[in-house]
Amino acid sequence: MNDANLNWIKGKLKRKIRLLAVALLLSACTTPARPSPTPSVTTSPSATATASPAATPTLTAECAARVLATMTEEQRIGQLFLLGLANDQLGAAEQGAISTYHFGSVWFVEQSAAGAPAIRAVADAVQALATAETTGSVRFFVAANQEGGIIQSLKGPGFSTIPSALDQSAIDPPALQSSAVLWGRELASAGVNLNFAPVLDVVPPGTDAQNEPIGALRRGYGHDPATVSAHALAFMRGMSDAGIGTTGKHFPGLGRVTGNTDFTAAVVDDVTTPTDPYLAPFHDAVSAGIPMVMVALAKYQKIDPSELAVFSTPVMRNLLRDSVNFTGVVVSDDLGATAAVANIAPADRAINFLSAGGDLIISKTIAPANEMAAAISARASGGGAFRVRVDDAALRVLRAKVARGLVRCA
């Protein structure tokens, strides 16, 4: 047993003793005074995951704060993870990790042709694990990479063939939005409520072949910021109309790099600046209300030459939060099984991502996710600024879940 896991076990009893006091304090700080008693938190395991039309930002924030106050520290940490489902199944290992570390979201990792009914069966089995003991009765984000073209994870009966983003860019935006509503409804019917899309990266004209992560795979919505914005936002809005959350990616852009961070280490962008015109699609998506933004695993020499974007305070806090004014969930690219982070210990990946301003950790594989969760727990048990950061990240995730109908306050 490594030190992180040992610390996690030792700290669990102590944190449970502290739970009631912490919960009361958070409740007092986050729930406004009312003439009548504060409504109790209720959830429905069979509830459809759609946004409530009556929800407002204020009510969403109040609900999320009340839910956070009822959760153990381990449950809060679990909300910071999107765990990959090996072979697109809920196996014993996944169930064990969800039970032990309280992971609150999952994603389909394979290219599957099983069809919507088979995917729905897995999604329903996942949602059945959203118990009071495991997740505080908060339901799961169930995600997939459903961009289109070569990056369409879910196919088969019940799923349309989605054209690549580059082909989507030839469709008039209103028509594209209508098509995205259909694609989103298909995801919802299959129990998927979060899409790792749209791509907001801009690939310069004539460089597709050299740009391995985006251009070569036809994942970009065009070759200028305005075209990318118009079509990516049409896709985003259509998904939202169908009740599907979206994830703009890969901030601050992979359109000017050569290597693919999934398979290549030390990918560097030496062009993009904090005021770069190619950041416009991210600005536009944030202004349009995109709930999540995924941060790249590349290094940006003119923004932060010392750290990968996913571990960079200048990228996530100074640029994404302060300059772009993003208040939603900052998501990592895969911190579990990519070449870009292979030489960094999983514990350091998690701590550095959260400390720099990230909220939600994607891990394709279980072992690093378990190690990351244990490391976060051990560090948070010491209290201080890091524990506050953990609670802040969990609160942002819960706000996104309230907006999608995955938790309800009566």
Secondary structure, 3 states (H helix, E strand, C coil): CCHHHHHHHHHHHHHHHHHHHHHHHHHHHHCCCCCCCCCCEECCCCCCCCCCCCCCHHHHHHHHHHHHHHCCHHHHHHCCEEEEEHHHCCCHHHHHHHHHHCCCEEEECCCECCCHHHHHHHHHHHHCCCCHHHHCCCCCEEEECEEECCEECECCCCCCCCCCHHHHCCCCHHHHHHHHHHHHHHHHHCCCCEECCCECCCCCCCCHHHCCCCHHHCCCCCCCHHHHHHHHHHHHHHHHHCCCEEEEEEECCCCCCCCCCCCCCCCEECCCCCCCHHHHHHHHHHHCCCCEEEECCCEECCCEEEEEHHHCHHHHHHHHHHHCCCCCEEEECCCCCCHHHCCCCHHHHHHHHHHHCCCEEEECCHHHHHHHHHHHHHHHCCCHHHHHHHHHHHHHHHHHHHHCCCCEEC
